[in-house]
């Protein structure tokens, strides 16, 4: 997988993670989390987003097939929050 940190001139920043997809479901799986104002993000050799909400929010964005892909790949059972 890959990790990116994106920021604009206004100071809005996001941590973005992307991994390969699941055949027949999606070509890639990605998630992004907004870095709160006044905070910083450290991304060192592992994904840091953590638990995802069940739907995208103002602070979390993700591939619409992320839950389906995680279940099909047997990485998540659907009973708890998905930890990305």
Biotite code that builds the C-alpha atoms (Angstrom):
import biotite.structure as struc

atoms = struc.array([
    struc.Atom([0.000, 0.000, 0.000], chain_id="A", res_id=1, res_name="UNK", atom_name="CA", element="C"),
    struc.Atom([0.848, 3.662, -0.188], chain_id="A", res_id=2, res_name="UNK", atom_name="CA", element="C"),
    struc.Atom([0.374, 6.563, 2.195], chain_id="A", res_id=3, res_name="UNK", atom_name="CA", element="C"),
    struc.Atom([0.141, 10.214, 1.194], chain_id="A", res_id=4, res_name="UNK", atom_name="CA", element="C"),
    struc.Atom([-0.399, 13.423, 3.118], chain_id="A", res_id=5, res_name="UNK", atom_name="CA", element="C"),
    struc.Atom([-2.127, 16.166, 1.149], chain_id="A", res_id=6, res_name="UNK", atom_name="CA", element="C"),
    struc.Atom([-2.457, 19.803, 2.225], chain_id="A", res_id=7, res_name="UNK", atom_name="CA", element="C"),
    struc.Atom([-3.575, 23.063, 0.661], chain_id="A", res_id=8, res_name="UNK", atom_name="CA", element="C"),
    struc.Atom([-2.612, 26.713, 1.146], chain_id="A", res_id=9, res_name="UNK", atom_name="CA", element="C"),
    struc.Atom([-5.484, 27.206, 3.630], chain_id="A", res_id=10, res_name="UNK", atom_name="CA", element="C"),
    struc.Atom([-4.012, 24.584, 5.940], chain_id="A", res_id=11, res_name="UNK", atom_name="CA", element="C"),
    struc.Atom([-6.546, 21.813, 5.313], chain_id="A", res_id=12, res_name="UNK", atom_name="CA", element="C"),
    struc.Atom([-4.714, 18.476, 5.378], chain_id="A", res_id=13, res_name="UNK", atom_name="CA", element="C"),
    struc.Atom([-5.657, 14.847, 4.770], chain_id="A", res_id=14, res_name="UNK", atom_name="CA", element="C"),
    struc.Atom([-3.905, 11.513, 5.289], chain_id="A", res_id=15, res_name="UNK", atom_name="CA", element="C"),
    struc.Atom([-4.706, 9.216, 2.359], chain_id="A", res_id=16, res_name="UNK", atom_name="CA", element="C"),
    struc.Atom([-3.987, 5.457, 2.201], chain_id="A", res_id=17, res_name="UNK", atom_name="CA", element="C"),
    struc.Atom([-4.480, 3.221, -0.839], chain_id="A", res_id=18, res_name="UNK", atom_name="CA", element="C"),
    struc.Atom([-3.985, -0.522, -1.415], chain_id="A", res_id=19, res_name="UNK", atom_name="CA", element="C"),
    struc.Atom([-4.664, -2.903, -4.278], chain_id="A", res_id=20, res_name="UNK", atom_name="CA", element="C"),
    struc.Atom([-8.207, -3.990, -4.851], chain_id="A", res_id=21, res_name="UNK", atom_name="CA", element="C"),
    struc.Atom([-10.125, -7.240, -4.677], chain_id="A", res_id=22, res_name="UNK", atom_name="CA", element="C"),
    struc.Atom([-10.849, -9.024, -7.957], chain_id="A", res_id=23, res_name="UNK", atom_name="CA", element="C"),
    struc.Atom([-14.461, -8.652, -8.987], chain_id="A", res_id=24, res_name="UNK", atom_name="CA", element="C"),
    struc.Atom([-15.125, -5.925, -6.395], chain_id="A", res_id=25, res_name="UNK", atom_name="CA", element="C"),
    struc.Atom([-12.856, -2.904, -6.967], chain_id="A", res_id=26, res_name="UNK", atom_name="CA", element="C"),
    struc.Atom([-9.487, -2.087, -8.544], chain_id="A", res_id=27, res_name="UNK", atom_name="CA", element="C"),
    struc.Atom([-8.218, -0.291, -5.442], chain_id="A", res_id=28, res_name="UNK", atom_name="CA", element="C"),
    struc.Atom([-9.250, 0.355, -1.860], chain_id="A", res_id=29, res_name="UNK", atom_name="CA", element="C"),
    struc.Atom([-8.589, 3.746, -0.321], chain_id="A", res_id=30, res_name="UNK", atom_name="CA", element="C"),
    struc.Atom([-9.464, 5.831, 2.710], chain_id="A", res_id=31, res_name="UNK", atom_name="CA", element="C"),
    struc.Atom([-8.668, 9.386, 3.780], chain_id="A", res_id=32, res_name="UNK", atom_name="CA", element="C"),
    struc.Atom([-8.883, 11.109, 7.148], chain_id="A", res_id=33, res_name="UNK", atom_name="CA", element="C"),
    struc.Atom([-8.830, 14.858, 7.713], chain_id="A", res_id=34, res_name="UNK", atom_name="CA", element="C"),
    struc.Atom([-6.062, 16.103, 9.989], chain_id="A", res_id=35, res_name="UNK", atom_name="CA", element="C"),
    struc.Atom([-7.810, 18.320, 12.578], chain_id="A", res_id=36, res_name="UNK", atom_name="CA", element="C"),
    struc.Atom([-6.835, 21.999, 12.629], chain_id="A", res_id=37, res_name="UNK", atom_name="CA", element="C"),
    struc.Atom([-3.883, 22.587, 14.936], chain_id="A", res_id=38, res_name="UNK", atom_name="CA", element="C"),
    struc.Atom([-2.739, 18.934, 14.734], chain_id="A", res_id=39, res_name="UNK", atom_name="CA", element="C"),
    struc.Atom([-0.100, 17.115, 12.774], chain_id="A", res_id=40, res_name="UNK", atom_name="CA", element="C"),
    struc.Atom([0.005, 13.660, 11.223], chain_id="A", res_id=41, res_name="UNK", atom_name="CA", element="C"),
    struc.Atom([2.910, 11.249, 11.455], chain_id="A", res_id=42, res_name="UNK", atom_name="CA", element="C"),
    struc.Atom([2.844, 8.419, 8.920], chain_id="A", res_id=43, res_name="UNK", atom_name="CA", element="C"),
    struc.Atom([5.843, 6.117, 9.338], chain_id="A", res_id=44, res_name="UNK", atom_name="CA", element="C"),
    struc.Atom([5.733, 2.725, 7.598], chain_id="A", res_id=45, res_name="UNK", atom_name="CA", element="C"),
    struc.Atom([2.189, 1.758, 8.587], chain_id="A", res_id=46, res_name="UNK", atom_name="CA", element="C"),
    struc.Atom([-1.348, 2.889, 7.972], chain_id="A", res_id=47, res_name="UNK", atom_name="CA", element="C"),
    struc.Atom([-2.686, 5.267, 10.610], chain_id="A", res_id=48, res_name="UNK", atom_name="CA", element="C"),
    struc.Atom([-6.331, 5.983, 9.761], chain_id="A", res_id=49, res_name="UNK", atom_name="CA", element="C"),
    struc.Atom([-7.803, 3.462, 12.196], chain_id="A", res_id=50, res_name="UNK", atom_name="CA", element="C"),
    struc.Atom([-11.527, 2.749, 12.535], chain_id="A", res_id=51, res_name="UNK", atom_name="CA", element="C"),
    struc.Atom([-13.796, 3.936, 9.751], chain_id="A", res_id=52, res_name="UNK", atom_name="CA", element="C"),
    struc.Atom([-17.360, 5.150, 10.277], chain_id="A", res_id=53, res_name="UNK", atom_name="CA", element="C"),
    struc.Atom([-20.074, 3.246, 8.417], chain_id="A", res_id=54, res_name="UNK", atom_name="CA", element="C"),
    struc.Atom([-20.557, 6.148, 5.961], chain_id="A", res_id=55, res_name="UNK", atom_name="CA", element="C"),
    struc.Atom([-18.222, 8.911, 4.715], chain_id="A", res_id=56, res_name="UNK", atom_name="CA", element="C"),
    struc.Atom([-18.247, 12.059, 6.869], chain_id="A", res_id=57, res_name="UNK", atom_name="CA", element="C"),
    struc.Atom([-16.662, 15.510, 6.754], chain_id="A", res_id=58, res_name="UNK", atom_name="CA", element="C"),
    struc.Atom([-13.556, 13.956, 8.342], chain_id="A", res_id=59, res_name="UNK", atom_name="CA", element="C"),
    struc.Atom([-13.468, 10.523, 6.659], chain_id="A", res_id=60, res_name="UNK", atom_name="CA", element="C"),
    struc.Atom([-13.702, 9.678, 2.967], chain_id="A", res_id=61, res_name="UNK", atom_name="CA", element="C"),
    struc.Atom([-13.297, 6.208, 1.467], chain_id="A", res_id=62, res_name="UNK", atom_name="CA", element="C"),
    struc.Atom([-13.932, 3.971, -1.529], chain_id="A", res_id=63, res_name="UNK", atom_name="CA", element="C"),
    struc.Atom([-17.627, 3.060, -1.735], chain_id="A", res_id=64, res_name="UNK", atom_name="CA", element="C"),
    struc.Atom([-16.691, -0.650, -1.973], chain_id="A", res_id=65, res_name="UNK", atom_name="CA", element="C"),
    struc.Atom([-14.279, -0.720, 0.986], chain_id="A", res_id=66, res_name="UNK", atom_name="CA", element="C"),
    struc.Atom([-16.539, -2.799, 3.258], chain_id="A", res_id=67, res_name="UNK", atom_name="CA", element="C"),
    struc.Atom([-17.514, -5.231, 0.491], chain_id="A", res_id=68, res_name="UNK", atom_name="CA", element="C"),
    struc.Atom([-13.836, -5.658, -0.480], chain_id="A", res_id=69, res_name="UNK", atom_name="CA", element="C"),
    struc.Atom([-12.749, -6.271, 3.134], chain_id="A", res_id=70, res_name="UNK", atom_name="CA", element="C"),
    struc.Atom([-15.426, -8.943, 3.607], chain_id="A", res_id=71, res_name="UNK", atom_name="CA", element="C"),
    struc.Atom([-14.671, -10.660, 0.289], chain_id="A", res_id=72, res_name="UNK", atom_name="CA", element="C"),
    struc.Atom([-10.947, -10.723, 1.111], chain_id="A", res_id=73, res_name="UNK", atom_name="CA", element="C"),
    struc.Atom([-11.793, -12.217, 4.535], chain_id="A", res_id=74, res_name="UNK", atom_name="CA", element="C"),
    struc.Atom([-10.046, -9.353, 6.306], chain_id="A", res_id=75, res_name="UNK", atom_name="CA", element="C"),
    struc.Atom([-13.140, -8.206, 8.194], chain_id="A", res_id=76, res_name="UNK", atom_name="CA", element="C"),
    struc.Atom([-16.204, -10.015, 9.515], chain_id="A", res_id=77, res_name="UNK", atom_name="CA", element="C"),
    struc.Atom([-18.556, -7.000, 9.488], chain_id="A", res_id=78, res_name="UNK", atom_name="CA", element="C"),
    struc.Atom([-19.375, -7.243, 13.194], chain_id="A", res_id=79, res_name="UNK", atom_name="CA", element="C"),
    struc.Atom([-17.138, -4.403, 14.400], chain_id="A", res_id=80, res_name="UNK", atom_name="CA", element="C"),
    struc.Atom([-15.860, -1.181, 12.899], chain_id="A", res_id=81, res_name="UNK", atom_name="CA", element="C"),
    struc.Atom([-13.465, -1.669, 10.011], chain_id="A", res_id=82, res_name="UNK", atom_name="CA", element="C"),
    struc.Atom([-9.920, -0.764, 11.059], chain_id="A", res_id=83, res_name="UNK", atom_name="CA", element="C"),
    struc.Atom([-8.043, 0.477, 8.004], chain_id="A", res_id=84, res_name="UNK", atom_name="CA", element="C"),
])
